[in-house]
């Protein structure tokens, strides 16, 4: 009996150590799941992964996104300028009731002629359909709305591109998106072409600007609400 009493504490110690190791492993695994969202791919090697900085922090992406959802006209423009077709699109003017944009030229103003597929209709950019987004299973979401970021991030890695009116902001958003898509080079090409177009426009309009140096600019918005709001 005395020998048995002496062995009991050792058994308890061993059991306690085992429990600590099990709990510790579980704790490590749980913490790892809270890292930046990672886009799944068949090749998860470190060389195929990258960290993308954007307006609210960083996201980690592995592989090249194949299905990208653009949740505004601005983000759609950024996407198309990098020769990436949208898998889903939330439009500013929700005029098309169909499940997909099966005739983009007619259904998506301004840039519909650049869309070669039939992206899913995700509703209005201010109120995208989360149900449709989940059904789409995108590899990447691009949005302007910071208030939706946390919710969208639970569906897929989400890149926030906001403050587009600030000087140089669209260029930074374009660079971040290009990196997220797996190739940053096209962004610089687009930016350089933009600068070249501006320089040419300045030269072409130099005589007109000299003759008419004052310009009145009127902008209308919120047309879908039936009202006209002018800014000059």
Backbone torsions as a table, in degrees:
resi	resn	phi	psi	omega
1	UNK	NA	-45.4	179.1
2	UNK	-58.9	-41.8	179.6
3	UNK	-60.7	-39.1	-179.0
4	UNK	-64.8	-36.3	179.9
5	UNK	-67.3	-37.0	179.7
6	UNK	-69.1	-32.4	-177.9
7	UNK	-77.2	-23.3	-174.2
8	UNK	-61.0	-45.0	179.2
9	UNK	-60.7	-37.2	178.8
10	UNK	-63.2	-40.5	178.9
11	UNK	-64.0	-40.0	179.4
12	UNK	-65.8	-41.3	179.7
13	UNK	-61.7	-46.1	179.8
14	UNK	-61.4	-41.7	179.0
15	UNK	-62.9	-41.5	-179.1
16	UNK	-64.7	-41.7	178.6
17	UNK	-62.4	-43.1	178.7
18	UNK	-60.9	-42.8	179.9
19	UNK	-62.9	-41.8	179.8
20	UNK	-62.7	-42.3	179.2
21	UNK	-62.7	-42.6	-179.7
22	UNK	-63.9	-46.3	179.6
23	UNK	-64.1	-40.2	179.9
24	UNK	-61.9	-42.6	178.4
25	UNK	-63.8	-40.2	178.8
26	UNK	-66.0	-38.2	178.6
27	UNK	-64.2	-41.7	179.3
28	UNK	-63.5	-44.1	179.8
29	UNK	-63.4	-40.4	-179.9
30	UNK	-64.3	-42.1	178.9
31	UNK	-65.9	-36.6	-178.6
32	UNK	-63.1	-31.9	-178.4
33	UNK	-71.6	-12.1	-179.6
34	UNK	-96.0	8.6	176.8
35	UNK	-68.9	177.2	178.8
36	UNK	-57.5	145.3	-178.6
37	UNK	-56.9	139.0	179.9
38	UNK	-117.9	127.8	177.9
39	UNK	-77.3	126.4	-178.8
40	UNK	-70.9	146.9	175.5
41	UNK	-159.3	168.0	-179.8
42	UNK	-72.0	-25.1	179.2
43	UNK	-111.8	103.8	-177.5
44	UNK	-102.8	21.4	180.0
45	UNK	-66.2	152.9	-177.3
46	UNK	-58.7	-32.9	-178.6
47	UNK	-68.8	-16.9	-178.6
48	UNK	-101.0	5.2	-179.6
49	UNK	-112.8	153.0	-179.9
50	UNK	-149.9	152.9	176.0
51	UNK	-102.0	127.6	-177.0
52	UNK	-111.1	122.4	175.7
53	UNK	-87.3	138.5	177.0
54	UNK	-146.3	-164.8	-166.5
55	UNK	-66.8	-21.4	-178.5
56	UNK	-123.7	21.3	177.4
57	UNK	137.1	-133.8	-175.9
58	UNK	-138.6	150.0	169.8
59	UNK	-131.5	148.6	177.4
60	UNK	-105.7	130.8	-178.4
61	UNK	-129.5	134.6	176.2
62	UNK	-116.4	136.7	-178.7
63	UNK	81.1	-171.1	179.6
64	UNK	-112.1	122.3	178.5
65	UNK	-60.2	132.2	178.2
66	UNK	-102.2	-32.1	-178.2
67	UNK	-117.9	108.1	-176.9
68	UNK	-116.1	132.7	177.6
69	UNK	-104.7	124.1	177.0
70	UNK	-104.4	123.5	-172.4
71	UNK	-104.4	22.2	173.9
72	UNK	-166.3	166.0	177.7
73	UNK	-64.6	-38.8	179.4
74	UNK	-61.1	-48.5	-179.5
75	UNK	-68.7	-31.0	175.6
76	UNK	-64.9	-41.7	177.9
77	UNK	-60.9	-43.3	177.9
78	UNK	-60.3	-43.5	-177.7
79	UNK	-63.5	-47.6	-177.9
80	UNK	-67.5	-32.6	179.6
81	UNK	-65.6	-20.3	177.3
82	UNK	-99.2	13.9	177.9
83	UNK	62.4	33.1	176.8
84	UNK	-110.9	125.2	179.5
85	UNK	-84.0	142.3	179.0
86	UNK	-79.4	141.6	172.4
87	UNK	-88.8	-22.9	177.4
88	UNK	-150.8	152.3	-176.0
89	UNK	-147.6	132.6	172.5
90	UNK	-108.0	118.7	-171.2
91	UNK	-94.1	152.9	177.7
92	UNK	-66.7	-43.9	177.4
93	UNK	-103.1	106.2	-176.3
94	UNK	-84.2	78.5	-177.1
95	UNK	-103.6	-15.7	-177.5
96	UNK	-101.7	119.7	-175.3
97	UNK	-87.2	-9.3	-174.1
98	UNK	-68.9	163.2	178.8
99	UNK	-70.2	-30.3	178.3
100	UNK	-133.1	159.7	173.0
101	UNK	-87.7	87.7	-175.4
102	UNK	-84.3	-7.9	174.9
103	UNK	-138.9	71.4	-171.8
104	UNK	-55.8	-34.6	-178.2
105	UNK	-58.2	-39.0	-178.7
106	UNK	-89.4	-28.6	-170.4
107	UNK	-97.0	-19.5	-179.4
108	UNK	-120.0	106.1	-176.3
109	UNK	-61.3	149.4	171.5
110	UNK	73.5	-49.1	-172.9
111	UNK	-119.6	8.2	-177.5
112	UNK	-60.4	-28.7	-179.1
113	UNK	-72.6	-9.9	178.0
114	UNK	-95.5	-4.0	-177.7
115	UNK	-97.0	122.5	-174.7
116	UNK	-98.2	-16.6	-178.9
117	UNK	-105.2	-157.4	178.3
118	UNK	-129.5	81.1	-176.7
119	UNK	-65.5	150.7	177.3
120	UNK	-66.8	139.9	177.2
121	UNK	-82.4	110.6	-176.6
122	UNK	-96.5	11.4	177.5
123	UNK	90.0	-151.5	-178.6
124	UNK	-84.4	146.9	-177.7
125	UNK	-62.3	-32.7	178.8
126	UNK	-77.7	-20.4	-179.0
127	UNK	-140.4	63.8	-178.5
128	UNK	-64.6	149.6	179.5
129	UNK	-76.1	111.2	178.7
130	UNK	-67.5	-32.8	178.3
131	UNK	-62.5	-43.1	179.3
132	UNK	-70.6	-35.2	177.3
133	UNK	-62.5	-43.6	178.2
134	UNK	-62.5	-41.7	-179.8
135	UNK	-66.0	-33.1	-179.8
136	UNK	-68.5	-31.9	-176.6
137	UNK	53.7	60.1	-178.1
138	UNK	-71.3	155.0	173.1
139	UNK	-83.7	-24.7	-176.9
140	UNK	-153.6	139.0	174.7
141	UNK	-116.3	135.1	177.5
142	UNK	-120.0	122.4	-174.2
143	UNK	-138.9	163.8	174.2
144	UNK	-104.5	-16.4	-169.5
145	UNK	-91.9	107.8	-179.6
146	UNK	-65.6	-30.6	-176.8
147	UNK	-68.5	-18.7	179.6
148	UNK	-97.3	-2.3	-167.7
149	UNK	-60.1	-49.1	-176.4
150	UNK	-60.9	-41.4	-179.3
151	UNK	-68.2	-44.0	180.0
152	UNK	-65.5	-34.2	-179.3
153	UNK	-64.3	-21.6	176.6
154	UNK	-76.3	-17.0	178.8
155	UNK	-90.3	-43.9	-178.6
156	UNK	-163.4	161.9	172.7
157	UNK	-52.4	131.3	-172.1
158	UNK	-123.3	128.7	178.7
159	UNK	-104.6	123.6	-178.9
160	UNK	-98.2	124.1	180.0
161	UNK	-124.2	90.0	-176.6
162	UNK	-116.8	-177.3	179.3
163	UNK	54.9	43.4	-175.2
164	UNK	-63.5	-20.0	-178.9
165	UNK	-78.7	-13.8	179.8
166	UNK	-72.4	144.9	-179.2
167	UNK	-60.5	126.6	177.3
168	UNK	81.2	-1.6	-174.7
169	UNK	-71.7	-40.7	-177.7
170	UNK	-65.9	-31.7	177.9
171	UNK	-65.0	-41.9	179.0
172	UNK	-66.9	-39.5	177.7
173	UNK	-64.5	-38.9	179.3
174	UNK	-64.6	-41.2	178.8
175	UNK	-63.9	-43.5	179.8
176	UNK	-63.3	-41.7	-179.8
177	UNK	-65.7	-40.8	179.7
178	UNK	-61.8	-41.1	177.4
179	UNK	-65.4	-41.4	178.4
180	UNK	-61.8	-34.4	-179.9
181	UNK	-79.1	-11.5	174.5
182	UNK	108.4	4.3	-179.6
183	UNK	-158.0	113.2	-178.3
184	UNK	-84.7	-14.0	-175.1
185	UNK	-61.5	-44.1	-178.6
186	UNK	-58.2	-29.4	-179.7
187	UNK	-61.8	-45.7	-179.7
188	UNK	-65.4	-35.9	177.4
189	UNK	-63.5	-43.9	179.4
190	UNK	-63.7	-43.6	-179.5
191	UNK	-64.5	-41.6	178.5
192	UNK	-65.2	-39.1	178.2
193	UNK	-66.0	-38.1	176.8
194	UNK	-60.5	-46.1	179.4
195	UNK	-62.5	-39.1	178.2
196	UNK	-64.8	-40.5	178.3
197	UNK	-65.0	-38.5	177.4
198	UNK	-64.1	-43.5	-180.0
199	UNK	-62.0	-41.3	178.9
200	UNK	-66.3	-41.0	179.3
201	UNK	-64.0	-40.2	177.8
202	UNK	-61.7	-41.9	179.7
203	UNK	-66.8	-42.3	-178.5
204	UNK	-67.1	-31.6	-175.4
205	UNK	-99.6	4.5	-175.5
206	UNK	-56.7	-45.1	-178.9
207	UNK	-66.1	-41.4	179.8
208	UNK	-65.5	-40.9	179.1
209	UNK	-65.5	-38.0	178.9
210	UNK	-65.6	-37.4	-179.2
211	UNK	-79.0	-32.3	-178.2
212	UNK	-131.6	78.4	-173.9
213	UNK	-73.3	-13.5	-177.8
214	UNK	-105.6	134.9	-175.2
215	UNK	-132.4	134.0	174.5
216	UNK	-102.5	121.7	-178.5
217	UNK	-111.1	124.4	178.1
218	UNK	-115.8	132.1	-179.4
219	UNK	-126.4	131.0	177.7
220	UNK	-110.1	141.4	177.0
221	UNK	-148.4	171.7	-176.5
222	UNK	58.7	38.9	179.5
223	UNK	-67.1	-27.5	-178.2
224	UNK	-67.6	-18.2	179.4
225	UNK	-87.4	0.4	178.8
226	UNK	85.5	1.1	-179.3
227	UNK	-115.3	157.3	179.7
228	UNK	-116.7	123.3	-179.6
229	UNK	-120.5	117.3	-174.3
230	UNK	-105.7	141.5	172.6
231	UNK	-129.6	134.4	-179.1
232	UNK	-123.0	NA	NA
